[in-house]
Each structure stands twice: as C-alpha cells, then as structure tokens.
Amino acid sequence: MASVVEVVIPEAAIVEERFLAATGPGGQNVNKVATAVQLRVNVFALGLAPDAYLRLKQLAGSKLTAGGELVITARRFRTQEANRADARERLAALVAQAHERQAKRIKTKPSKAAKAKRVDAKKGRSAVKAGRGKVRLD
C-alpha cells in the first residue's frame, strides 16, 4: 500500500474563490445566501512533478480547463465555511492521489509443468470432440 502524501496547497496557487447560490436542502436560505464554493486553482503553481501532473490531469478529467485551472465546486453543506473547507480538502485529496505511483507489474511466466498440463488438457478435449464425428460403418 502506498504511503499517504501530506499536501499543502499554496495560497498563491488559488486563482479565485467564488461563492454561488447552492441547490438542495436548506429551505428559503438556499434562495437568499450564496453558500456553494467554486475554487479555481492554477495547477502549474502547485509545482507538481511531470508524472504527478499527468496523473492529476487524468484524475481531474473535465474539472481541468484548457488554461490549466482546476475547478472544484463544493455545495454539500449549508454554510460557506463548511463548503470552503470541503473544497480545499477535496483539492488536497486530488493532489495527494496524483502523487501516488502505481506499483509496477511484475511479469510472471508459467512453469514447464503448467504448460505441459495445459497442452494435455487441450489434447484431451480435442479427443472428446474428435469422437463426436459421423459414425462410419466400414
């Protein structure tokens, strides 16, 4: 299991933090207060290694703009503070996940005995199927 990387997002990397009207539970409060948070982060200012940047690009998908900004929208909670913290946590988790490397696959090779067993099984099935042909009365 890969070790968890502790990620600190520099404030200079955050381009914009905008509060939007959220949808969902909250009654009339939803219509009056802008509680959802949209966080825009410049991924180049994060100082990622090239391989981590490629993984982040893959993980972010459509959240990453052509200009290199990562857009995260948090609207899970009813307060601005909670949504703001949630957006930053999700950003940190995404960057931490981008830092994790996949374990290299070690190729395995079947043993001679395993190959022989497989061939014998194939020959046995072949004999069974060959016996299903038309019966000749010679």
SULDA-V22793 format. One line per field, one symbol per residue. phi: phi as a letter, one per 30 degrees, with the letter a starting at -180 (. if undefined). Layout:
phi = ???
//
This chain:
phi = .dddcdccdddddddabccbdccjdkideddccdcdbcccbdddddiddeddddddddddiddcdddicccbccbdcccdddddddddddddddddddddcddddcdcbddddddddddddddddddddddddddccd
//
